């Protein structure tokens, strides 16, 4: 999983695919984390999920503190 924000584009919302690419995880993992409540997202339609930037930032921060 990525541990800094250098490669994260400056956007308010990301697709699950963008989050997965940045964190180097599978898209299914992003959806699973959302379903489990580990990451918050906005559902615009049944199949349209967007993840706010702050959620991605928090995951990166948590991964850095757990590795220390």
PDB file with one MODEL, atoms N, CA, C and O in Angstrom:
MODEL        1
ATOM      1  N   UNK A   1       0.841  -1.169   0.000  1.00  0.00           N
ATOM      2  CA  UNK A   1       0.000   0.000   0.000  1.00  0.00           C
ATOM      3  C   UNK A   1       0.890   1.236   0.000  1.00  0.00           C
ATOM      4  O   UNK A   1       1.924   1.262   0.667  1.00  0.00           O
ATOM      5  N   UNK A   2       0.491   2.250  -0.741  1.00  0.00           N
ATOM      6  CA  UNK A   2       1.255   3.493  -0.803  1.00  0.00           C
ATOM      7  C   UNK A   2       1.254   4.169   0.560  1.00  0.00           C
ATOM      8  O   UNK A   2       0.272   4.085   1.299  1.00  0.00           O
ATOM      9  N   UNK A   3       2.366   4.848   0.899  1.00  0.00           N
ATOM     10  CA  UNK A   3       2.447   5.464   2.223  1.00  0.00           C
ATOM     11  C   UNK A   3       2.662   6.968   2.176  1.00  0.00           C
ATOM     12  O   UNK A   3       2.949   7.564   3.214  1.00  0.00           O
ATOM     13  N   UNK A   4       2.535   7.609   1.018  1.00  0.00           N
ATOM     14  CA  UNK A   4       2.556   9.061   0.973  1.00  0.00           C
ATOM     15  C   UNK A   4       1.551   9.540  -0.055  1.00  0.00           C
ATOM     16  O   UNK A   4       0.993   8.743  -0.809  1.00  0.00           O
ATOM     17  N   UNK A   5       1.321  10.835  -0.082  1.00  0.00           N
ATOM     18  CA  UNK A   5       0.275  11.379  -0.937  1.00  0.00           C
ATOM     19  C   UNK A   5       0.809  11.982  -2.227  1.00  0.00           C
ATOM     20  O   UNK A   5       0.062  12.652  -2.941  1.00  0.00           O
ATOM     21  N   UNK A   6       2.086  11.764  -2.549  1.00  0.00           N
ATOM     22  CA  UNK A   6       2.693  12.377  -3.728  1.00  0.00           C
ATOM     23  C   UNK A   6       1.963  12.042  -5.026  1.00  0.00           C
ATOM     24  O   UNK A   6       1.825  12.910  -5.888  1.00  0.00           O
ATOM     25  N   UNK A   7       1.502  10.832  -5.183  1.00  0.00           N
ATOM     26  CA  UNK A   7       0.866  10.427  -6.434  1.00  0.00           C
ATOM     27  C   UNK A   7      -0.638  10.590  -6.459  1.00  0.00           C
ATOM     28  O   UNK A   7      -1.283  10.191  -7.429  1.00  0.00           O
ATOM     29  N   UNK A   8      -1.209  11.163  -5.424  1.00  0.00           N
ATOM     30  CA  UNK A   8      -2.664  11.317  -5.348  1.00  0.00           C
ATOM     31  C   UNK A   8      -3.077  12.631  -6.011  1.00  0.00           C
ATOM     32  O   UNK A   8      -2.697  13.703  -5.540  1.00  0.00           O
ATOM     33  N   UNK A   9      -3.847  12.563  -7.094  1.00  0.00           N
ATOM     34  CA  UNK A   9      -4.285  13.796  -7.762  1.00  0.00           C
ATOM     35  C   UNK A   9      -5.133  14.665  -6.820  1.00  0.00           C
ATOM     36  O   UNK A   9      -5.813  14.155  -5.930  1.00  0.00           O
ATOM     37  N   UNK A  10      -5.080  15.959  -7.031  1.00  0.00           N
ATOM     38  CA  UNK A  10      -5.864  16.903  -6.215  1.00  0.00           C
ATOM     39  C   UNK A  10      -7.311  16.924  -6.716  1.00  0.00           C
ATOM     40  O   UNK A  10      -7.671  17.730  -7.574  1.00  0.00           O
ATOM     41  N   UNK A  11      -8.122  16.038  -6.172  1.00  0.00           N
ATOM     42  CA  UNK A  11      -9.535  15.953  -6.513  1.00  0.00           C
ATOM     43  C   UNK A  11     -10.325  15.806  -5.221  1.00  0.00           C
ATOM     44  O   UNK A  11      -9.788  15.354  -4.209  1.00  0.00           O
ATOM     45  N   UNK A  12     -11.574  16.179  -5.252  1.00  0.00           N
ATOM     46  CA  UNK A  12     -12.432  16.028  -4.078  1.00  0.00           C
ATOM     47  C   UNK A  12     -12.935  14.600  -3.928  1.00  0.00           C
ATOM     48  O   UNK A  12     -13.067  14.099  -2.812  1.00  0.00           O
ATOM     49  N   UNK A  13     -13.217  13.941  -5.055  1.00  0.00           N
ATOM     50  CA  UNK A  13     -13.781  12.592  -5.040  1.00  0.00           C
ATOM     51  C   UNK A  13     -13.015  11.696  -6.003  1.00  0.00           C
ATOM     52  O   UNK A  13     -12.553  12.138  -7.055  1.00  0.00           O
ATOM     53  N   UNK A  14     -12.890  10.421  -5.619  1.00  0.00           N
ATOM     54  CA  UNK A  14     -12.178   9.444  -6.436  1.00  0.00           C
ATOM     55  C   UNK A  14     -13.071   8.245  -6.708  1.00  0.00           C
ATOM     56  O   UNK A  14     -13.941   7.909  -5.904  1.00  0.00           O
ATOM     57  N   UNK A  15     -12.849   7.610  -7.837  1.00  0.00           N
ATOM     58  CA  UNK A  15     -13.534   6.357  -8.129  1.00  0.00           C
ATOM     59  C   UNK A  15     -12.860   5.246  -7.335  1.00  0.00           C
ATOM     60  O   UNK A  15     -11.709   5.397  -6.925  1.00  0.00           O
ATOM     61  N   UNK A  16     -13.549   4.142  -7.111  1.00  0.00           N
ATOM     62  CA  UNK A  16     -12.898   3.010  -6.452  1.00  0.00           C
ATOM     63  C   UNK A  16     -11.641   2.553  -7.189  1.00  0.00           C
ATOM     64  O   UNK A  16     -10.673   2.132  -6.554  1.00  0.00           O
ATOM     65  N   UNK A  17     -11.644   2.631  -8.512  1.00  0.00           N
ATOM     66  CA  UNK A  17     -10.474   2.249  -9.284  1.00  0.00           C
ATOM     67  C   UNK A  17      -9.285   3.166  -9.029  1.00  0.00           C
ATOM     68  O   UNK A  17      -8.149   2.700  -8.935  1.00  0.00           O
ATOM     69  N   UNK A  18      -9.542   4.464  -8.916  1.00  0.00           N
ATOM     70  CA  UNK A  18      -8.465   5.414  -8.622  1.00  0.00           C
ATOM     71  C   UNK A  18      -7.881   5.165  -7.238  1.00  0.00           C
ATOM     72  O   UNK A  18      -6.665   5.212  -7.050  1.00  0.00           O
ATOM     73  N   UNK A  19      -8.753   4.902  -6.274  1.00  0.00           N
ATOM     74  CA  UNK A  19      -8.297   4.613  -4.912  1.00  0.00           C
ATOM     75  C   UNK A  19      -7.474   3.323  -4.907  1.00  0.00           C
ATOM     76  O   UNK A  19      -6.411   3.262  -4.288  1.00  0.00           O
ATOM     77  N   UNK A  20      -7.962   2.309  -5.590  1.00  0.00           N
ATOM     78  CA  UNK A  20      -7.256   1.028  -5.641  1.00  0.00           C
ATOM     79  C   UNK A  20      -5.884   1.187  -6.289  1.00  0.00           C
ATOM     80  O   UNK A  20      -4.898   0.645  -5.789  1.00  0.00           O
ATOM     81  N   UNK A  21      -5.812   1.917  -7.386  1.00  0.00           N
ATOM     82  CA  UNK A  21      -4.529   2.140  -8.060  1.00  0.00           C
ATOM     83  C   UNK A  21      -3.558   2.869  -7.144  1.00  0.00           C
ATOM     84  O   UNK A  21      -2.391   2.489  -7.043  1.00  0.00           O
ATOM     85  N   UNK A  22      -4.032   3.908  -6.480  1.00  0.00           N
ATOM     86  CA  UNK A  22      -3.161   4.689  -5.613  1.00  0.00           C
ATOM     87  C   UNK A  22      -2.650   3.866  -4.433  1.00  0.00           C
ATOM     88  O   UNK A  22      -1.471   3.931  -4.088  1.00  0.00           O
ATOM     89  N   UNK A  23      -3.535   3.099  -3.822  1.00  0.00           N
ATOM     90  CA  UNK A  23      -3.160   2.311  -2.640  1.00  0.00           C
ATOM     91  C   UNK A  23      -2.522   0.970  -3.006  1.00  0.00           C
ATOM     92  O   UNK A  23      -2.023   0.253  -2.138  1.00  0.00           O
ATOM     93  N   UNK A  24      -2.543   0.640  -4.299  1.00  0.00           N
ATOM     94  CA  UNK A  24      -1.995  -0.635  -4.793  1.00  0.00           C
ATOM     95  C   UNK A  24      -2.720  -1.828  -4.173  1.00  0.00           C
ATOM     96  O   UNK A  24      -2.109  -2.784  -3.695  1.00  0.00           O
ATOM     97  N   UNK A  25      -4.039  -1.729  -4.203  1.00  0.00           N
ATOM     98  CA  UNK A  25      -4.906  -2.808  -3.735  1.00  0.00           C
ATOM     99  C   UNK A  25      -5.919  -3.078  -4.845  1.00  0.00           C
ATOM    100  O   UNK A  25      -5.949  -2.363  -5.847  1.00  0.00           O
ATOM    101  N   UNK A  26      -6.742  -4.100  -4.671  1.00  0.00           N
ATOM    102  CA  UNK A  26      -7.742  -4.397  -5.695  1.00  0.00           C
ATOM    103  C   UNK A  26      -8.975  -3.507  -5.521  1.00  0.00           C
ATOM    104  O   UNK A  26      -9.263  -3.005  -4.434  1.00  0.00           O
ATOM    105  N   UNK A  27      -9.682  -3.334  -6.625  1.00  0.00           N
ATOM    106  CA  UNK A  27     -10.926  -2.563  -6.578  1.00  0.00           C
ATOM    107  C   UNK A  27     -11.913  -3.255  -5.643  1.00  0.00           C
ATOM    108  O   UNK A  27     -12.651  -2.593  -4.913  1.00  0.00           O
ATOM    109  N   UNK A  28     -11.927  -4.574  -5.666  1.00  0.00           N
ATOM    110  CA  UNK A  28     -12.833  -5.328  -4.783  1.00  0.00           C
ATOM    111  C   UNK A  28     -12.545  -5.011  -3.318  1.00  0.00           C
ATOM    112  O   UNK A  28     -13.471  -4.944  -2.510  1.00  0.00           O
ATOM    113  N   UNK A  29     -11.272  -4.815  -2.963  1.00  0.00           N
ATOM    114  CA  UNK A  29     -10.922  -4.471  -1.591  1.00  0.00           C
ATOM    115  C   UNK A  29     -11.501  -3.121  -1.211  1.00  0.00           C
ATOM    116  O   UNK A  29     -11.977  -2.944  -0.089  1.00  0.00           O
ATOM    117  N   UNK A  30     -11.467  -2.160  -2.137  1.00  0.00           N
ATOM    118  CA  UNK A  30     -12.073  -0.842  -1.867  1.00  0.00           C
ATOM    119  C   UNK A  30     -13.558  -1.002  -1.579  1.00  0.00           C
ATOM    120  O   UNK A  30     -14.070  -0.428  -0.617  1.00  0.00           O
ATOM    121  N   UNK A  31     -14.253  -1.775  -2.404  1.00  0.00           N
ATOM    122  CA  UNK A  31     -15.689  -1.997  -2.178  1.00  0.00           C
ATOM    123  C   UNK A  31     -15.930  -2.741  -0.862  1.00  0.00           C
ATOM    124  O   UNK A  31     -16.871  -2.428  -0.133  1.00  0.00           O
ATOM    125  N   UNK A  32     -15.080  -3.723  -0.562  1.00  0.00           N
ATOM    126  CA  UNK A  32     -15.241  -4.469   0.690  1.00  0.00           C
ATOM    127  C   UNK A  32     -15.047  -3.543   1.879  1.00  0.00           C
ATOM    128  O   UNK A  32     -15.830  -3.575   2.828  1.00  0.00           O
ATOM    129  N   UNK A  33     -13.999  -2.711   1.833  1.00  0.00           N
ATOM    130  CA  UNK A  33     -13.761  -1.760   2.925  1.00  0.00           C
ATOM    131  C   UNK A  33     -14.959  -0.831   3.092  1.00  0.00           C
ATOM    132  O   UNK A  33     -15.338  -0.497   4.215  1.00  0.00           O
ATOM    133  N   UNK A  34     -15.558  -0.412   1.972  1.00  0.00           N
ATOM    134  CA  UNK A  34     -16.739   0.445   2.052  1.00  0.00           C
ATOM    135  C   UNK A  34     -17.900  -0.309   2.702  1.00  0.00           C
ATOM    136  O   UNK A  34     -18.577   0.224   3.582  1.00  0.00           O
ATOM    137  N   UNK A  35     -18.124  -1.538   2.269  1.00  0.00           N
ATOM    138  CA  UNK A  35     -19.212  -2.349   2.828  1.00  0.00           C
ATOM    139  C   UNK A  35     -19.015  -2.614   4.321  1.00  0.00           C
ATOM    140  O   UNK A  35     -19.983  -2.691   5.077  1.00  0.00           O
ATOM    141  N   UNK A  36     -17.749  -2.754   4.738  1.00  0.00           N
ATOM    142  CA  UNK A  36     -17.428  -3.003   6.150  1.00  0.00           C
ATOM    143  C   UNK A  36     -17.413  -1.727   6.985  1.00  0.00           C
ATOM    144  O   UNK A  36     -17.325  -1.799   8.211  1.00  0.00           O
ATOM    145  N   UNK A  37     -17.497  -0.563   6.345  1.00  0.00           N
ATOM    146  CA  UNK A  37     -17.472   0.699   7.073  1.00  0.00           C
ATOM    147  C   UNK A  37     -16.065   1.215   7.355  1.00  0.00           C
ATOM    148  O   UNK A  37     -15.908   2.183   8.099  1.00  0.00           O
ATOM    149  N   UNK A  38     -15.055   0.598   6.786  1.00  0.00           N
ATOM    150  CA  UNK A  38     -13.669   1.037   7.005  1.00  0.00           C
ATOM    151  C   UNK A  38     -13.344   2.288   6.209  1.00  0.00           C
ATOM    152  O   UNK A  38     -12.434   3.036   6.568  1.00  0.00           O
ATOM    153  N   UNK A  39     -14.087   2.521   5.124  1.00  0.00           N
ATOM    154  CA  UNK A  39     -13.893   3.706   4.297  1.00  0.00           C
ATOM    155  C   UNK A  39     -15.271   4.237   3.909  1.00  0.00           C
ATOM    156  O   UNK A  39     -16.148   3.479   3.496  1.00  0.00           O
ATOM    157  N   UNK A  40     -15.447   5.541   4.047  1.00  0.00           N
ATOM    158  CA  UNK A  40     -16.735   6.148   3.713  1.00  0.00           C
ATOM    159  C   UNK A  40     -16.743   6.545   2.251  1.00  0.00           C
ATOM    160  O   UNK A  40     -15.716   6.910   1.679  1.00  0.00           O
ATOM    161  N   UNK A  41     -17.911   6.467   1.668  1.00  0.00           N
ATOM    162  CA  UNK A  41     -18.054   6.855   0.274  1.00  0.00           C
ATOM    163  C   UNK A  41     -19.444   7.395   0.014  1.00  0.00           C
ATOM    164  O   UNK A  41     -20.348   7.263   0.838  1.00  0.00           O
ATOM    165  N   UNK A  42     -19.594   7.998  -1.134  1.00  0.00           N
ATOM    166  CA  UNK A  42     -20.876   8.558  -1.548  1.00  0.00           C
ATOM    167  C   UNK A  42     -21.440   7.708  -2.670  1.00  0.00           C
ATOM    168  O   UNK A  42     -20.784   7.492  -3.689  1.00  0.00           O
ATOM    169  N   UNK A  43     -22.658   7.229  -2.478  1.00  0.00           N
ATOM    170  CA  UNK A  43     -23.336   6.437  -3.504  1.00  0.00           C
ATOM    171  C   UNK A  43     -24.259   7.379  -4.269  1.00  0.00           C
ATOM    172  O   UNK A  43     -25.207   7.927  -3.707  1.00  0.00           O
ATOM    173  N   UNK A  44     -23.971   7.562  -5.559  1.00  0.00           N
ATOM    174  CA  UNK A  44     -24.810   8.421  -6.390  1.00  0.00           C
ATOM    175  C   UNK A  44     -25.875   7.618  -7.115  1.00  0.00           C
ATOM    176  O   UNK A  44     -26.918   8.153  -7.491  1.00  0.00           O
ATOM    177  N   UNK A  45     -25.619   6.372  -7.305  1.00  0.00           N
ATOM    178  CA  UNK A  45     -26.554   5.443  -7.930  1.00  0.00           C
ATOM    179  C   UNK A  45     -26.195   4.066  -7.403  1.00  0.00           C
ATOM    180  O   UNK A  45     -25.231   3.917  -6.651  1.00  0.00           O
ATOM    181  N   UNK A  46     -26.951   3.075  -7.788  1.00  0.00           N
ATOM    182  CA  UNK A  46     -26.708   1.723  -7.277  1.00  0.00           C
ATOM    183  C   UNK A  46     -25.263   1.269  -7.512  1.00  0.00           C
ATOM    184  O   UNK A  46     -24.669   0.606  -6.661  1.00  0.00           O
ATOM    185  N   UNK A  47     -24.707   1.628  -8.665  1.00  0.00           N
ATOM    186  CA  UNK A  47     -23.357   1.168  -9.000  1.00  0.00           C
ATOM    187  C   UNK A  47     -22.337   2.293  -9.095  1.00  0.00           C
ATOM    188  O   UNK A  47     -21.282   2.108  -9.702  1.00  0.00           O
ATOM    189  N   UNK A  48     -22.619   3.444  -8.517  1.00  0.00           N
ATOM    190  CA  UNK A  48     -21.696   4.572  -8.598  1.00  0.00           C
ATOM    191  C   UNK A  48     -21.257   4.983  -7.203  1.00  0.00           C
ATOM    192  O   UNK A  48     -22.021   5.581  -6.445  1.00  0.00           O
ATOM    193  N   UNK A  49     -20.017   4.654  -6.878  1.00  0.00           N
ATOM    194  CA  UNK A  49     -19.434   4.974  -5.582  1.00  0.00           C
ATOM    195  C   UNK A  49     -18.284   5.943  -5.794  1.00  0.00           C
ATOM    196  O   UNK A  49     -17.466   5.755  -6.695  1.00  0.00           O
ATOM    197  N   UNK A  50     -18.218   6.974  -4.972  1.00  0.00           N
ATOM    198  CA  UNK A  50     -17.100   7.906  -4.992  1.00  0.00           C
ATOM    199  C   UNK A  50     -16.560   8.041  -3.574  1.00  0.00           C
ATOM    200  O   UNK A  50     -17.319   8.112  -2.608  1.00  0.00           O
ATOM    201  N   UNK A  51     -15.242   8.076  -3.469  1.00  0.00           N
ATOM    202  CA  UNK A  51     -14.564   8.133  -2.184  1.00  0.00           C
ATOM    203  C   UNK A  51     -14.001   9.538  -1.994  1.00  0.00           C
ATOM    204  O   UNK A  51     -13.239  10.002  -2.842  1.00  0.00           O
ATOM    205  N   UNK A  52     -14.353  10.235  -0.903  1.00  0.00           N
ATOM    206  CA  UNK A  52     -13.804  11.570  -0.654  1.00  0.00           C
ATOM    207  C   UNK A  52     -12.294  11.524  -0.386  1.00  0.00           C
ATOM    208  O   UNK A  52     -11.779  10.553   0.168  1.00  0.00           O
ATOM    209  N   UNK A  53     -11.608  12.576  -0.784  1.00  0.00           N
ATOM    210  CA  UNK A  53     -10.157  12.668  -0.602  1.00  0.00           C
ATOM    211  C   UNK A  53      -9.759  12.427   0.850  1.00  0.00           C
ATOM    212  O   UNK A  53      -8.785  11.719   1.110  1.00  0.00           O
ATOM    213  N   UNK A  54     -10.492  13.001   1.800  1.00  0.00           N
ATOM    214  CA  UNK A  54     -10.141  12.873   3.210  1.00  0.00           C
ATOM    215  C   UNK A  54     -10.102  11.413   3.655  1.00  0.00           C
ATOM    216  O   UNK A  54      -9.295  11.057   4.514  1.00  0.00           O
ATOM    217  N   UNK A  55     -10.943  10.575   3.096  1.00  0.00           N
ATOM    218  CA  UNK A  55     -10.940   9.151   3.440  1.00  0.00           C
ATOM    219  C   UNK A  55      -9.639   8.490   2.999  1.00  0.00           C
ATOM    220  O   UNK A  55      -9.074   7.673   3.727  1.00  0.00           O
ATOM    221  N   UNK A  56      -9.170   8.842   1.817  1.00  0.00           N
ATOM    222  CA  UNK A  56      -7.915   8.272   1.310  1.00  0.00           C
ATOM    223  C   UNK A  56      -6.755   8.760   2.170  1.00  0.00           C
ATOM    224  O   UNK A  56      -5.866   7.984   2.522  1.00  0.00           O
ATOM    225  N   UNK A  57      -6.768  10.038   2.503  1.00  0.00           N
ATOM    226  CA  UNK A  57      -5.712  10.611   3.353  1.00  0.00           C
ATOM    227  C   UNK A  57      -5.677   9.893   4.698  1.00  0.00           C
ATOM    228  O   UNK A  57      -4.598   9.565   5.190  1.00  0.00           O
ATOM    229  N   UNK A  58      -6.830   9.644   5.297  1.00  0.00           N
ATOM    230  CA  UNK A  58      -6.889   8.968   6.595  1.00  0.00           C
ATOM    231  C   UNK A  58      -6.342   7.545   6.510  1.00  0.00           C
ATOM    232  O   UNK A  58      -5.670   7.089   7.435  1.00  0.00           O
ATOM    233  N   UNK A  59      -6.618   6.843   5.421  1.00  0.00           N
ATOM    234  CA  UNK A  59      -6.086   5.488   5.257  1.00  0.00           C
ATOM    235  C   UNK A  59      -4.567   5.528   5.197  1.00  0.00           C
ATOM    236  O   UNK A  59      -3.893   4.700   5.811  1.00  0.00           O
ATOM    237  N   UNK A  60      -4.029   6.492   4.456  1.00  0.00           N
ATOM    238  CA  UNK A  60      -2.574   6.614   4.353  1.00  0.00           C
ATOM    239  C   UNK A  60      -1.975   6.934   5.716  1.00  0.00           C
ATOM    240  O   UNK A  60      -0.963   6.344   6.095  1.00  0.00           O
ATOM    241  N   UNK A  61      -2.575   7.851   6.452  1.00  0.00           N
ATOM    242  CA  UNK A  61      -2.067   8.211   7.779  1.00  0.00           C
ATOM    243  C   UNK A  61      -2.124   7.006   8.717  1.00  0.00           C
ATOM    244  O   UNK A  61      -1.174   6.747   9.457  1.00  0.00           O
ATOM    245  N   UNK A  62      -3.229   6.276   8.687  1.00  0.00           N
ATOM    246  CA  UNK A  62      -3.343   5.087   9.540  1.00  0.00           C
ATOM    247  C   UNK A  62      -2.312   4.030   9.183  1.00  0.00           C
ATOM    248  O   UNK A  62      -1.766   3.365  10.064  1.00  0.00           O
ATOM    249  N   UNK A  63      -2.044   3.874   7.890  1.00  0.00           N
ATOM    250  CA  UNK A  63      -1.061   2.868   7.491  1.00  0.00           C
ATOM    251  C   UNK A  63       0.338   3.283   7.935  1.00  0.00           C
ATOM    252  O   UNK A  63       1.154   2.424   8.268  1.00  0.00           O
ATOM    253  N   UNK A  64       0.629   4.581   7.947  1.00  0.00           N
ATOM    254  CA  UNK A  64       1.944   5.050   8.399  1.00  0.00           C
ATOM    255  C   UNK A  64       2.106   4.861   9.895  1.00  0.00           C
ATOM    256  O   UNK A  64       3.178   4.461  10.349  1.00  0.00           O
ATOM    257  N   UNK A  65       1.062   5.139  10.678  1.00  0.00           N
ATOM    258  CA  UNK A  65       1.173   5.009  12.129  1.00  0.00           C
ATOM    259  C   UNK A  65       1.204   3.546  12.558  1.00  0.00           C
ATOM    260  O   UNK A  65       1.821   3.220  13.573  1.00  0.00           O
ATOM    261  N   UNK A  66       0.553   2.658  11.809  1.00  0.00           N
ATOM    262  CA  UNK A  66       0.579   1.244  12.173  1.00  0.00           C
ATOM    263  C   UNK A  66       1.908   0.585  11.815  1.00  0.00           C
ATOM    264  O   UNK A  66       2.242  -0.467  12.361  1.00  0.00           O
ATOM    265  N   UNK A  67       2.670   1.193  10.902  1.00  0.00           N
ATOM    266  CA  UNK A  67       3.967   0.643  10.503  1.00  0.00           C
ATOM    267  C   UNK A  67       5.091   1.139  11.381  1.00  0.00           C
ATOM    268  O   UNK A  67       6.220   0.669  11.243  1.00  0.00           O
ATOM    269  N   UNK A  68       4.829   2.068  12.277  1.00  0.00           N
ATOM    270  CA  UNK A  68       5.904   2.636  13.117  1.00  0.00           C
ATOM    271  C   UNK A  68       6.134   1.809  14.354  1.00  0.00           C
ATOM    272  O   UNK A  68       6.997   2.141  15.167  1.00  0.00           O
TER     273      UNK A  68
ENDMDL
END
